[in-house]
């Protein structure tokens, strides 16, 4: 690939990475402000983060192929977008952890309230205590679901990162091997021409 083609490719990928980062940031803002707290938006964030990671991996592999005059600039840009990707991952993880803690605290308050009423031995509040028990069970189930969802998202992100690293490494090795074969073929052709002459 020519130098001009390398520059054009890295610029296009950088624009794509920037777009994906802004998209994730917007989705996280919806989640954190309560505008959309559905599992659907969490899934979108996870998918977009994975796409961003793939583009960042490709950008990192292209920096050394840039012209010397632009290499340091691209190294700084790619590092910045890579750091942004990690920050967004951290924000998602923190949000899921905070939501789990909040749910847990609500459960503990409900249990404390239930125990206090049980100690009072008030028969008039038995119906309310039963309702609170049902509410507590629902909260526990929700907390379990949230924990499983968070674990699944983080596990999926880690798995995809490993696959991306392996694919990028294999691709670079294959590309390097093809370049060597092409160079050897040209050398053999030149040698044959010289012998014929």
C-alpha positions in Angstrom: 0.0 0.0 0.0 1.4 3.4 -0.9 2.0 6.1 1.7 -0.9 8.2 0.4 -3.2 5.2 0.7 -1.9 4.6 4.2 -2.7 8.2 5.2 -6.1 8.0 3.6 -7.0 4.8 5.4 -5.8 5.9 8.9 -7.7 9.2 8.5 -10.9 7.3 7.6 -10.5 4.9 10.5 -9.8 7.8 12.9 -13.0 9.5 11.9 -14.9 6.3 12.4 -13.3 5.8 15.8 -14.3 9.4 16.8 -17.9 8.8 15.6 -18.2 5.6 17.6 -16.7 7.2 20.8 -19.3 10.0 20.6 -22.1 7.5 20.0 -21.0 5.5 23.1 -20.8 8.7 25.1 -24.3 9.7 24.1 -25.7 6.3 25.0 -23.9 6.3 28.4 -25.4 9.7 29.1 -28.9 8.4 28.5 -28.2 5.5 30.9 -26.6 7.6 33.6 -29.3 10.3 33.5 -32.1 7.8 33.5 -33.4 8.9 30.1 -33.1 5.2 29.0 -32.1 2.5 31.6 -33.2 -0.5 29.5 -31.1 -3.5 28.9 -31.4 -2.6 25.2 -29.3 0.5 25.6 -26.7 -1.4 27.6 -26.5 -3.9 24.8 -26.0 -1.1 22.3 -23.2 0.4 24.4 -21.5 -3.0 24.6 -21.8 -3.5 20.8 -20.6 0.0 20.0 -17.6 -0.3 22.4 -16.6 -3.6 20.8 -16.7 -1.9 17.3 -14.6 1.0 18.7 -12.1 -1.4 20.1 -11.6 -3.1 16.7 -11.1 0.2 15.0 -8.6 1.4 17.6 -6.6 -1.9 17.2 -6.4 -1.3 13.5 -5.4 2.3 14.0 -2.6 1.2 16.4 -1.3 -1.2 13.8 -1.2 1.6 11.1 0.8 4.3 13.0 4.2 3.0 12.1 3.3 2.9 8.4 2.7 6.7 8.3 5.2 9.1 6.8 7.9 10.1 9.3 6.6 13.7 9.4 3.2 12.6 10.5 4.0 9.5 12.5 4.2 11.3 15.9 1.0 13.2 15.3 -0.8 10.0 14.5 0.7 8.3 17.5 -0.7 11.0 19.8 -4.1 10.9 18.1 -4.4 7.2 18.3 -3.3 7.1 22.0 -6.0 9.7 22.8 -8.8 7.7 21.1 -7.5 4.5 22.8 -7.6 6.2 26.2 -11.1 7.5 25.4 -12.2 3.9 24.7 -10.8 2.7 28.0 -12.5 5.6 29.9 -15.9 4.8 28.3 -15.5 1.1 29.3 -14.7 2.2 32.8 -17.8 4.5 32.9 -20.0 1.6 31.9 -18.5 -0.7 34.5 -18.8 2.0 37.2 -22.4 2.6 36.3 -23.3 -1.1 36.5 -21.5 -1.4 39.9 -23.2 1.6 41.3 -26.6 0.4 40.2 -25.9 -3.0 41.8 -24.9 -1.3 45.1 -28.0 0.9 45.1 -30.2 -2.1 44.6 -28.4 -4.0 47.4 -28.8 -1.1 49.8 -32.6 -0.9 49.0 -32.8 -4.6 49.8 -31.0 -4.2 53.1 -33.3 -1.3 54.1 -36.4 -3.4 53.2 -35.0 -6.3 55.3 -34.3 -4.0 58.3 -37.8 -2.6 58.1 -39.3 -6.0 57.9 -37.3 -7.2 61.0 -38.3 -4.2 63.0 -42.0 -4.7 62.3 -41.7 -8.4 63.1 -40.2 -7.6 66.5 -43.1 -5.3 67.3 -45.5 -8.2 66.8 -48.1 -6.1 65.3 -50.8 -8.3 63.8 -52.4 -5.3 62.0 -49.3 -4.9 59.9 -49.0 -8.5 58.8 -50.5 -7.8 55.4 -48.0 -5.0 54.7 -45.1 -7.2 55.9 -46.2 -9.9 53.5 -46.2 -7.3 50.7 -42.8 -6.0 51.7 -41.5 -9.6 51.7 -42.8 -10.0 48.1 -41.2 -6.7 47.1 -37.9 -7.8 48.7 -37.9 -11.1 46.7 -38.5 -9.1 43.5 -35.6 -6.8 44.4 -33.3 -9.7 45.0 -34.3 -11.3 41.6 -33.7 -7.9 39.9 -30.3 -7.6 41.5 -29.3 -11.1 40.4 -30.4 -10.3 36.8 -28.4 -7.0 36.9 -25.3 -8.8 38.1 -25.6 -11.5 35.5 -26.2 -8.9 32.8 -23.2 -6.8 33.9 -21.0 -9.9 34.1 -22.1 -11.0 30.6 -21.4 -7.6 29.1 -17.9 -7.4 30.7 -17.1 -11.0 29.7 -18.2 -10.4 26.1 -16.1 -7.2 25.9 -13.0 -9.1 27.2 -13.6 -12.1 24.9 -14.0 -9.8 21.9 -10.8 -7.8 22.8 -8.8 -11.1 22.9 -10.2 -12.1 19.5 -9.4 -8.7 18.0 -5.8 -8.9 19.2 -5.4 -12.4 17.8 -7.0 -11.5 14.4 -4.9 -8.3 14.1 -1.7 -10.2 15.0 -2.5 -12.9 12.5 -3.3 -10.4 9.8 -0.1 -8.5 10.3 1.9 -11.7 10.2 0.2 -12.8 7.0 0.8 -9.4 5.4 4.5 -9.5 6.4 4.8 -13.1 4.9 3.2 -12.0 1.7 5.6 -9.0 1.4 8.6 -11.3 1.9 7.4 -13.8 -0.7 6.8 -11.0 -3.2 10.3 -9.6 -2.6 11.9 -13.0 -3.0 10.0 -13.5 -6.3 11.3 -10.2 -7.6 14.8 -11.1 -6.7 14.6 -14.5 -8.5 13.2 -12.8 -11.6 16.0 -10.3 -11.7 18.6 -13.0 -11.2 17.1 -15.1 -14.0 17.1 -12.0 -16.4 20.8 -11.4 -15.5 21.7 -15.0 -16.3 19.8 -15.0 -19.6 21.6 -11.9 -20.6 
